[in-house]
Amino acid sequence: MKKLEGKIALVTGGNSGIGLATAKQFVAEGAYVYITGRRQAELDAAVEAIGKNVTAVQSDVSNLADLDRLFATIKQAQGHLDIIFANAGGGQIAPLGAITEEHFDKTFNTNVKGLLFTVQKALPLLPEGASIILNASITSIKGTPAFSVYSATKAAVRSFARNWILDLRERKIRVNAISPGVVPTPGYDHLGLNDQQLQEFVDSQASNIPLGRVGTPDEIAKAVVFLASDDSSFVNGIELFVDGGMAQI
């Protein structure tokens, strides 16, 4: 039997990168998946790539009206939701001294506000024993030059997991954070680096990873499947690093 047979799952930011890879893995393991993203063309391409058992809903997680529409759609079609992968997020390079209010608001609105209200607004649809996975980052515990705002959002995400397991204990809903290491995705294109700078960044990071290489979206997706499934039935409130050992040294 497949690990997620008959489950209904939501992947925010499921139109590319780690979100898309996870949506594919969820479907392969028997789930029906809803994916979200801000750009319809990318959502359409993602649906085609996933192939079956998927519905795309265009929405911005930082827009609460969009979230209301998303969960109304899921409720009408399915009536409940077993798994949430709160994945949507992003960041840009900005050293202290050059951080703008716009940069701060944009990053926190998506990575913190959007993630929080995604989970909160989904609660009425979640049955006892549901699984929530929050996409954090190794930056939750590691310092990175010019990345302090993004890193602060991911530290907040990790903190949510610790606190929400207490808020949801009576419903036996598990909440875990997954913290990817350096995993090149289309999201890296929005860091504010040109192609050469981006390649130099990735190469420099690989030398700091004990496995000697960066990760792939599929490797993160497989770990998310573990946290979504009954294989992790006694795993709750953790931060699972999937980083080749980078944050452990």
MARTI-417822 format. One line per 2 residues: their letters; for each residue z, x, y of N, C-alpha, C. Coordinates in nm, 3 decimals, padded with zeros to 5 digits, m for minus. Each point is the difference from the previous one (the first is absolute). Last residue first. Layout:
BEGIN
A	Z:X:Y:Z:X:Y:Z:X:Y | ...
***
This chain:
BEGIN
IQ	01.150:02.787:02.090:00.024:00.143:00.018:00.039:00.032:00.143 | m00.141:m00.432:m00.178:00.113:00.039:m00.083:00.036:00.148:00.016
AM	m00.376:m00.266:00.189:00.126:m00.033:00.069:00.122:00.049:m00.076 | m00.444:00.075:m00.179:00.007:00.054:00.136:00.133:m00.024:00.069
GG	m00.198:m00.119:m00.458:00.119:00.084:00.017:00.024:00.047:00.142 | m00.349:m00.308:m00.158:m00.025:00.132:m00.059:00.115:00.097:00.015
DV	m00.012:m00.476:00.133:m00.039:00.099:00.101:m00.030:00.138:m00.056 | 00.229:m00.493:m00.038:m00.120:00.030:m00.077:m00.078:00.100:00.083
FL	00.527:m00.232:m00.018:m00.092:00.095:00.060:m00.116:00.026:m00.097 | 00.360:m00.417:00.080:m00.073:00.074:m00.103:m00.102:00.090:00.069
EI	00.475:m00.266:00.121:m00.117:00.057:00.065:m00.068:00.088:m00.104 | 00.340:m00.451:m00.086:m00.030:00.144:00.001:m00.113:00.034:00.098
GN	00.218:m00.440:m00.140:00.045:00.067:00.122:m00.036:00.147:00.010 | m00.014:m00.204:m00.480:00.022:m00.084:00.118:00.051:00.084:00.116
VF	m00.147:m00.040:m00.563:m00.022:00.091:00.112:00.005:m00.083:00.128 | 00.007:m00.156:m00.464:00.134:00.042:00.045:m00.009:00.102:00.112
SS	m00.398:m00.190:m00.199:00.089:m00.115:00.017:00.141:00.035:00.044 | m00.469:00.218:m00.077:00.102:00.048:00.094:00.108:m00.106:00.024
DD	m00.367:m00.084:m00.289:00.034:00.137:m00.039:00.110:00.058:00.088 | m00.215:m00.426:00.072:00.128:00.000:m00.070:00.036:00.137:m00.054
SA	m00.325:m00.025:00.434:00.005:m00.055:m00.136:00.141:00.003:m00.057 | m00.146:00.182:00.432:m00.028:m00.143:00.001:00.028:m00.066:m00.134
LF	00.039:00.474:00.071:00.105:m00.068:00.075:m00.021:m00.151:00.003 | m00.331:00.267:m00.215:00.129:00.019:m00.067:00.110:m00.078:00.070
VV	m00.418:00.017:00.208:m00.002:m00.090:m00.116:00.131:00.011:m00.077 | m00.066:00.303:00.346:00.031:m00.133:00.053:00.000:m00.103:m00.113
AK	m00.135:00.436:m00.102:00.145:m00.004:00.023:00.043:m00.136:00.056 | m00.457:00.082:m00.057:00.063:m00.008:m00.132:00.152:m00.005:00.013
AI	m00.260:00.065:00.392:m00.012:m00.137:m00.053:00.069:m00.015:m00.135 | m00.040:00.428:00.204:00.102:m00.082:00.065:00.000:m00.139:m00.060
ED	m00.331:00.285:m00.147:00.129:00.050:m00.048:00.115:m00.076:00.065 | m00.446:m00.089:00.138:00.026:m00.052:m00.134:00.135:00.045:m00.053
PT	m00.164:00.171:00.418:00.050:m00.137:00.008:00.033:m00.060:m00.137 | 00.035:00.529:00.046:m00.107:m00.098:00.011:00.061:m00.139:00.012
GV	00.184:00.538:00.137:m00.006:m00.110:m00.095:m00.119:m00.091:00.023 | 00.049:00.557:00.091:00.040:m00.129:00.057:m00.016:m00.109:m00.105
RG	00.116:00.520:m00.133:m00.110:m00.087:00.043:00.057:m00.124:00.066 | 00.263:00.349:m00.220:m00.113:00.075:00.053:m00.118:m00.083:00.045
LP	00.472:m00.083:m00.183:m00.112:m00.019:m00.092:m00.129:00.065:00.052 | 00.398:00.014:00.272:00.017:00.076:m00.125:m00.112:m00.017:m00.100
IN	m00.061:m00.029:00.533:00.031:m00.095:m00.107:00.012:00.077:m00.131 | m00.138:00.177:00.435:00.145:m00.023:00.000:00.045:m00.094:m00.112
SA	m00.460:00.115:00.094:00.066:00.126:m00.034:00.151:m00.014:m00.005 | m00.278:m00.362:00.139:m00.012:00.023:m00.145:00.072:00.127:m00.042
QS	m00.042:m00.114:00.462:00.104:m00.075:m00.069:m00.003:00.027:m00.151 | m00.333:00.184:00.276:00.128:00.065:00.027:00.114:m00.070:m00.072
DV	m00.434:m00.186:m00.023:00.004:00.127:m00.072:00.135:00.069:00.018 | m00.083:m00.396:00.245:00.013:m00.029:m00.143:00.013:00.129:m00.079
FE	m00.082:00.045:00.460:00.131:m00.059:m00.024:00.022:m00.024:m00.149 | m00.423:00.143:00.143:00.097:00.110:00.010:00.142:m00.050:m00.028
QL	m00.343:m00.318:00.024:m00.014:00.080:m00.121:00.100:00.116:m00.001 | m00.020:m00.264:00.388:00.053:m00.078:m00.111:m00.006:00.079:m00.131
QQ	m00.192:00.181:00.391:00.145:00.002:00.008:00.063:m00.074:m00.117 | m00.468:m00.014:00.039:00.045:00.135:m00.034:00.152:00.010:00.001
DN	m00.203:m00.409:00.134:m00.021:00.027:m00.143:00.053:00.137:m00.042 | 00.245:m00.210:00.418:m00.142:00.004:m00.036:m00.013:00.044:m00.146
LG	00.430:m00.281:00.194:m00.053:00.134:m00.025:m00.150:m00.008:m00.025 | 00.327:m00.367:00.054:m00.031:00.059:00.129:m00.051:00.142:m00.012
LH	00.121:m00.349:m00.342:00.111:00.084:00.044:m00.023:00.057:00.140 | m00.282:m00.288:m00.303:00.057:m00.054:00.123:00.116:00.083:00.054
DY	m00.240:00.079:m00.415:m00.101:00.009:00.105:00.055:m00.046:00.135 | 00.241:m00.030:m00.414:00.011:00.131:00.063:m00.100:00.016:00.114
GP	00.003:m00.385:m00.288:00.098:m00.005:00.108:00.017:00.132:00.071 | m00.274:m00.060:m00.396:m00.066:m00.030:00.128:00.097:m00.009:00.117
TP	00.180:00.306:m00.378:m00.059:m00.133:m00.008:m00.077:m00.023:00.130 | 00.313:00.407:m00.290:m00.108:m00.032:00.094:m00.061:m00.137:m00.030
VV	00.487:00.202:m00.090:m00.100:m00.071:m00.079:m00.112:m00.041:00.095 | 00.502:00.272:m00.031:m00.130:00.014:00.066:m00.107:m00.059:m00.092
GP	00.451:m00.198:m00.115:m00.015:00.125:00.072:m00.135:00.003:00.070 | 00.303:m00.455:m00.128:m00.110:00.092:m00.033:00.011:00.130:00.079
SI	00.359:m00.387:m00.144:m00.029:00.096:00.106:m00.108:00.099:m00.044 | 00.241:m00.526:m00.098:m00.079:00.109:m00.057:m00.042:00.092:00.113
AN	00.418:m00.386:m00.092:m00.095:00.068:00.088:m00.074:00.107:m00.078 | 00.257:m00.498:m00.141:m00.009:00.146:m00.010:m00.101:00.054:00.100
VR	00.294:m00.471:m00.182:m00.073:00.058:00.114:00.004:00.152:m00.015 | 00.093:m00.498:m00.307:00.007:00.145:00.015:m00.083:00.044:00.120
IK	00.271:m00.472:m00.143:m00.127:00.055:00.047:00.017:00.149:00.025 | 00.324:m00.362:m00.140:m00.044:00.103:m00.095:m00.141:00.051:00.033
RE	00.303:m00.320:00.237:m00.127:m00.045:m00.054:m00.061:00.099:m00.098 | 00.408:00.088:00.231:00.023:m00.126:m00.071:m00.128:m00.053:m00.064
RL	m00.008:00.396:00.274:00.062:00.022:m00.131:00.019:m00.129:m00.078 | m00.194:00.124:00.456:m00.072:m00.077:m00.101:00.065:00.007:m00.138
DL	00.166:00.233:00.395:m00.030:m00.135:00.050:m00.059:m00.089:m00.110 | 00.076:00.454:m00.097:00.128:m00.070:00.016:m00.022:m00.142:00.048
IW	m00.365:00.289:m00.038:00.048:m00.028:m00.135:00.136:m00.070:00.003 | m00.201:00.150:00.406:m00.050:m00.128:m00.050:00.041:m00.028:m00.144
NR	00.108:00.418:00.228:00.074:m00.115:00.052:m00.044:m00.131:m00.062 | m00.217:00.415:m00.113:00.143:00.011:m00.031:00.076:m00.127:00.039
AF	m00.457:00.036:00.119:00.016:m00.016:m00.145:00.147:00.003:m00.038 | m00.120:00.089:00.452:m00.015:m00.141:m00.036:00.027:m00.021:m00.149
SR	m00.024:00.441:00.170:00.129:m00.066:00.023:m00.005:m00.148:m00.035 | m00.398:00.253:m00.013:00.087:00.039:m00.110:00.137:m00.068:00.013
VA	m00.301:m00.064:00.351:m00.045:m00.069:m00.121:00.089:00.034:m00.118 | 00.072:00.230:00.401:00.045:m00.139:00.010:m00.039:m00.078:m00.125
AK	m00.159:00.434:00.042:00.144:00.005:m00.027:00.059:m00.140:00.008 | m00.442:00.046:00.124:00.013:00.008:m00.146:00.146:00.018:m00.042
TA	m00.115:m00.009:00.460:m00.029:m00.131:m00.060:00.021:00.004:m00.150 | 00.044:00.401:00.238:00.113:m00.089:00.026:m00.024:m00.139:m00.059
SY	m00.348:00.317:m00.016:00.107:00.037:m00.092:00.121:m00.090:00.017 | m00.361:m00.047:00.302:m00.036:m00.046:m00.135:00.113:00.026:m00.097
VS	00.057:00.180:00.421:00.006:m00.146:00.007:m00.034:m00.060:m00.136 | m00.024:00.477:00.057:00.137:m00.052:m00.001:00.006:m00.152:00.003
FA	m00.344:00.385:m00.026:m00.008:m00.121:m00.082:00.133:m00.076:00.000 | m00.129:00.455:00.177:m00.077:m00.101:00.072:m00.012:m00.132:m00.074
PT	00.170:00.382:m00.309:m00.031:00.017:00.142:m00.085:m00.115:00.053 | 00.353:m00.057:m00.397:m00.142:00.033:00.012:m00.033:00.014:00.148
GK	00.449:m00.045:m00.388:m00.052:00.012:00.136:m00.145:00.043:m00.001 | 00.277:m00.293:m00.387:m00.051:00.131:00.039:m00.049:m00.002:00.145
IS	00.171:m00.388:m00.246:00.105:00.103:m00.009:m00.046:00.137:00.046 | m00.278:m00.392:00.015:00.130:m00.064:00.017:00.113:00.101:m00.004
TI	m00.465:00.096:m00.087:00.047:00.027:00.137:00.132:m00.072:00.028 | m00.250:m00.057:m00.405:00.091:00.114:m00.004:00.050:00.037:00.140
SA	m00.124:m00.507:m00.086:m00.072:00.128:00.009:00.101:00.112:m00.015 | m00.072:m00.574:m00.092:00.062:00.091:00.096:m00.083:00.128:00.007
NL	m00.051:m00.532:m00.183:m00.066:00.130:00.008:00.062:00.082:00.111 | 00.206:m00.400:m00.334:m00.028:00.037:00.139:m00.065:00.137:00.002
II	00.082:m00.437:m00.363:m00.019:00.145:00.014:m00.042:00.029:00.143 | 00.239:m00.414:m00.328:m00.053:00.037:00.131:m00.008:00.152:00.004
SA	00.055:m00.427:m00.392:00.004:00.143:00.034:m00.068:00.025:00.134 | 00.278:m00.437:m00.287:m00.122:00.054:00.060:00.019:00.148:00.035
GE	00.330:m00.327:m00.191:m00.055:00.112:m00.076:m00.129:00.058:00.055 | 00.109:m00.498:00.122:00.102:00.094:m00.045:m00.067:00.109:m00.082
PL	m00.338:m00.217:00.329:00.093:m00.049:m00.102:00.108:00.103:m00.028 | m00.305:m00.089:00.463:00.038:00.094:m00.105:00.097:m00.063:m00.099
LP	m00.189:m00.191:00.417:m00.095:m00.004:m00.112:00.045:00.083:m00.119 | 00.239:m00.027:00.427:00.000:m00.133:m00.063:m00.093:m00.011:m00.121
LA	00.020:00.420:00.254:00.118:m00.031:m00.081:m00.001:m00.140:m00.063 | m00.319:00.233:00.319:m00.036:m00.024:m00.139:00.116:m00.052:m00.083
KQ	00.043:00.135:00.459:m00.076:m00.125:m00.007:m00.045:m00.033:m00.143 | 00.233:00.410:00.082:00.084:m00.115:00.034:m00.074:m00.132:m00.014
VT	m00.236:00.412:m00.067:00.096:m00.028:m00.107:00.081:m00.126:00.032 | m00.303:00.143:00.326:m00.075:m00.028:m00.122:00.097:m00.040:m00.111
FL	00.181:00.155:00.399:m00.033:m00.143:00.002:m00.093:m00.040:m00.115 | 00.132:00.460:00.042:00.118:m00.084:m00.007:m00.037:m00.148:m00.011
LG	m00.344:00.317:00.074:00.052:00.006:m00.136:00.120:m00.093:m00.015 | m00.186:00.044:00.430:m00.093:m00.067:m00.091:00.051:m00.003:m00.142
KV	00.250:00.240:00.327:00.001:m00.144:00.025:m00.088:m00.073:m00.100 | m00.013:00.466:m00.049:00.137:m00.050:m00.012:00.004:m00.152:00.019
NT	m00.416:00.250:00.020:00.073:00.062:m00.110:00.139:m00.058:m00.023 | m00.300:m00.158:00.361:m00.062:m00.010:m00.131:00.094:00.044:m00.111
NF	00.150:00.029:00.447:m00.040:m00.140:m00.023:m00.062:m00.018:m00.138 | 00.118:00.436:00.160:00.115:m00.078:m00.047:m00.038:m00.145:m00.029
TK	m00.335:00.285:00.174:00.046:00.053:m00.128:00.115:m00.082:m00.055 | m00.177:m00.106:00.429:m00.101:m00.023:m00.103:00.052:00.043:m00.137
DF	00.268:00.088:00.383:m00.005:m00.143:m00.034:m00.097:m00.027:m00.114 | 00.030:00.446:00.171:00.125:m00.043:m00.064:m00.010:m00.144:m00.047
HE	m00.359:00.169:00.251:00.007:00.066:m00.131:00.124:m00.046:m00.077 | m00.043:m00.144:00.445:m00.101:m00.066:m00.084:00.004:00.057:m00.142
ET	00.266:00.200:00.332:00.056:m00.128:m00.042:m00.096:m00.072:m00.094 | m00.040:00.527:00.004:m00.014:m00.108:00.096:00.067:m00.127:m00.053
IA	00.031:00.571:m00.071:00.011:m00.132:m00.061:m00.006:m00.108:00.107 | 00.003:00.493:00.043:m00.129:m00.068:00.016:00.003:m00.139:m00.063
GL	00.378:00.281:m00.006:m00.051:00.038:00.131:m00.132:m00.066:00.030 | 00.127:00.093:m00.498:00.098:m00.039:00.101:m00.040:00.058:00.135
PA	m00.400:m00.078:m00.339:00.120:00.083:00.012:00.096:m00.055:00.106 | m00.383:m00.227:m00.325:00.045:m00.004:00.140:00.129:00.082:00.010
IQ	m00.405:m00.212:m00.378:00.067:00.120:00.047:00.038:m00.017:00.148 | m00.042:m00.432:m00.326:m00.083:00.099:00.067:00.086:00.117:00.045
GG	00.000:m00.448:m00.390:00.060:00.079:00.107:m00.100:00.097:00.058 | 00.109:m00.470:m00.366:m00.080:00.112:00.046:00.072:00.074:00.111
GA	m00.012:m00.468:m00.383:00.067:00.090:00.094:m00.093:00.112:00.040 | 00.084:m00.407:m00.413:m00.070:00.019:00.126:00.079:00.088:00.095
NA	00.156:m00.159:m00.442:m00.068:00.130:00.010:m00.060:00.027:00.136 | 00.320:m00.310:m00.336:m00.011:00.004:00.147:m00.050:00.139:00.037
FI	m00.006:m00.310:m00.447:m00.011:00.141:00.037:m00.028:00.003:00.149 | 00.212:m00.386:m00.361:m00.049:00.038:00.133:m00.008:00.151:00.006
ID	00.036:m00.425:m00.399:00.002:00.142:00.038:m00.051:00.015:00.142 | 00.040:m00.433:m00.213:00.090:00.080:m00.084:00.021:00.142:00.050
LH	m00.117:m00.523:00.196:m00.046:00.138:00.012:00.100:00.088:m00.075 | m00.178:m00.569:00.052:00.104:00.102:m00.004:m00.065:00.138:00.007
GQ	m00.253:m00.411:00.038:00.135:m00.056:m00.002:00.111:00.102:m00.003 | m00.524:m00.005:00.018:00.076:00.050:m00.116:00.142:m00.057:m00.011
AQ	m00.334:m00.124:00.349:m00.081:00.035:m00.116:00.083:00.032:m00.124 | 00.204:m00.110:00.424:m00.088:m00.110:m00.036:m00.075:00.029:m00.130
KI	00.275:00.339:00.186:00.079:m00.113:m00.048:m00.087:m00.114:m00.048 | m00.203:00.376:00.204:00.051:00.032:m00.133:00.078:m00.117:m00.058
TA	m00.153:m00.046:00.442:m00.114:00.009:m00.092:00.046:00.026:m00.143 | 00.317:00.014:00.344:m00.041:m00.138:m00.023:m00.117:m00.006:m00.098
FL	00.144:00.417:00.147:00.090:m00.055:m00.102:m00.024:m00.148:m00.024 | m00.266:00.227:00.329:m00.013:00.066:m00.129:00.086:m00.068:m00.106
RD	00.041:m00.136:00.449:m00.124:m00.050:m00.060:m00.022:00.060:m00.139 | 00.362:00.157:00.253:00.023:m00.140:m00.036:m00.122:m00.059:m00.071
LD	m00.039:00.432:00.180:00.082:m00.001:m00.121:00.029:m00.143:m00.046 | m00.228:00.060:00.406:m00.085:00.039:m00.112:00.078:m00.001:m00.131
AL	00.238:m00.070:00.393:m00.082:m00.119:m00.031:m00.095:00.030:m00.115 | 00.262:00.350:00.173:00.078:m00.091:m00.083:m00.076:m00.128:m00.033
NS	m00.158:00.513:00.092:m00.021:m00.130:00.063:00.067:m00.106:m00.087 | m00.027:00.458:m00.129:00.085:m00.003:00.120:m00.014:m00.131:00.077
VD	m00.261:00.101:m00.393:00.140:m00.021:m00.036:00.093:m00.004:00.121 | m00.513:m00.161:m00.045:00.066:00.117:00.056:00.150:m00.020:m00.023
SQ	m00.466:m00.212:m00.264:00.121:m00.017:00.080:00.054:00.135:00.043 | m00.380:m00.279:m00.345:00.000:00.085:00.118:00.125:m00.027:00.081
VA	m00.081:m00.053:m00.530:00.038:m00.079:00.116:00.007:00.094:00.120 | m00.207:m00.025:m00.548:00.027:00.075:00.122:00.032:m00.097:00.113
TV	00.027:00.003:m00.574:m00.032:m00.075:00.121:00.037:00.085:00.121 | m00.090:00.056:m00.580:00.043:00.049:00.130:m00.044:m00.097:00.110
NK	m00.123:00.049:m00.498:00.142:m00.033:00.018:00.058:00.051:00.132 | m00.438:00.255:m00.119:00.047:m00.129:m00.052:00.146:m00.019:00.034
GI	m00.280:00.374:00.184:m00.086:m00.068:m00.096:00.044:m00.137:m00.048 | 00.096:00.423:00.308:00.101:m00.044:m00.096:m00.064:m00.086:m00.109
AE	m00.270:00.147:00.358:00.041:00.116:m00.079:00.102:m00.039:m00.107 | m00.145:m00.326:00.313:m00.112:00.036:m00.090:00.040:00.116:m00.092
VA	00.302:m00.124:00.332:m00.009:m00.107:m00.100:m00.109:00.032:m00.101 | 00.037:00.284:00.370:00.111:00.020:m00.095:m00.004:m00.105:m00.110
AD	m00.305:m00.034:00.357:m00.036:00.112:m00.086:00.108:00.025:m00.105 | 00.087:m00.324:00.327:m00.109:m00.046:m00.088:m00.042:00.110:m00.097
LE	00.314:00.110:00.331:00.059:m00.089:m00.099:m00.107:m00.048:m00.100 | m00.138:00.250:00.369:00.068:00.086:m00.097:00.066:m00.084:m00.109
AQ	m00.203:m00.231:00.354:m00.103:00.072:m00.075:00.062:00.089:m00.107 | 00.284:m00.237:00.307:m00.059:m00.084:m00.104:m00.102:00.076:m00.084
RR	00.444:00.188:00.259:m00.146:m00.001:00.016:m00.066:m00.071:m00.117 | 00.480:00.069:00.038:m00.041:m00.053:00.132:m00.150:m00.016:00.013
GT	00.310:m00.058:m00.459:m00.049:00.107:00.086:m00.049:m00.062:00.129 | 00.225:m00.121:m00.542:m00.018:m00.026:00.142:m00.053:00.125:00.069
IY	00.038:m00.255:m00.531:m00.002:00.119:00.084:m00.021:m00.042:00.145 | 00.165:m00.208:m00.518:m00.042:m00.028:00.137:00.006:00.130:00.078
VY	m00.034:m00.110:m00.562:00.043:00.075:00.118:m00.058:m00.058:00.128 | 00.146:m00.072:m00.560:m00.091:m00.054:00.101:00.051:00.053:00.133
AG	00.078:00.252:m00.496:00.047:m00.079:00.114:m00.117:m00.064:00.075 | m00.005:00.317:m00.396:00.009:m00.143:m00.026:00.045:m00.088:00.115
EA	m00.106:00.492:m00.041:00.119:m00.028:m00.079:00.028:m00.149:m00.013 | m00.363:00.166:00.260:m00.020:00.058:m00.133:00.117:m00.029:m00.093
VF	00.035:m00.122:00.454:m00.094:m00.088:m00.071:m00.024:00.051:m00.142 | 00.266:00.269:00.277:00.068:m00.127:m00.026:m00.090:m00.094:m00.081
QK	m00.184:00.403:00.154:00.089:00.023:m00.113:00.074:m00.129:m00.037 | m00.277:m00.006:00.382:m00.081:00.018:m00.120:00.089:00.016:m00.124
AT	00.212:m00.012:00.418:m00.053:m00.132:m00.033:m00.084:00.006:m00.128 | 00.153:00.405:00.176:00.108:m00.076:m00.063:m00.048:m00.139:m00.039
AL	m00.293:00.281:00.239:00.022:00.056:m00.134:00.107:m00.079:m00.074 | m00.075:m00.113:00.448:m00.113:m00.040:m00.084:00.018:00.051:m00.142
GI	00.321:00.136:00.318:00.005:m00.145:m00.022:m00.110:m00.048:m00.091 | 00.010:00.454:00.139:00.104:m00.028:m00.099:00.007:m00.149:m00.030
GS	m00.439:00.095:00.247:00.103:00.098:m00.030:00.096:m00.041:m00.110 | m00.243:m00.404:00.240:m00.043:00.140:m00.015:00.117:00.084:m00.049
NG	00.026:m00.479:00.075:m00.144:00.015:00.014:m00.049:00.144:m00.016 | 00.457:m00.232:00.010:m00.061:00.021:m00.130:m00.150:00.026:00.004
GT	00.413:m00.100:00.307:m00.082:00.120:00.018:m00.071:00.035:m00.129 | 00.368:m00.291:m00.139:m00.044:00.006:00.140:m00.071:00.132:00.024
VL	00.084:m00.301:m00.450:m00.010:00.137:00.049:m00.047:m00.006:00.144 | 00.223:m00.350:m00.408:m00.054:00.020:00.134:00.001:00.148:00.032
AI	00.013:m00.338:m00.481:00.040:00.115:00.081:m00.067:m00.003:00.136 | 00.134:m00.285:m00.495:m00.070:m00.014:00.128:00.053:00.108:00.093
KG	m00.025:m00.040:m00.575:00.074:00.016:00.125:m00.092:m00.022:00.121 | m00.116:00.007:m00.489:00.040:m00.128:00.058:00.074:00.008:00.131
EL	m00.011:00.442:m00.274:m00.072:m00.119:m00.046:00.057:m00.127:00.064 | 00.079:00.504:00.039:00.018:m00.100:00.107:m00.070:m00.131:m00.035
KK	00.000:00.383:m00.301:00.131:00.011:00.064:00.027:m00.108:00.104 | m00.313:m00.071:m00.448:m00.007:00.077:00.124:00.131:m00.011:00.077
M	m00.049:m00.027:m00.546:00.000:m00.084:00.120:00.000:00.087:00.125
***
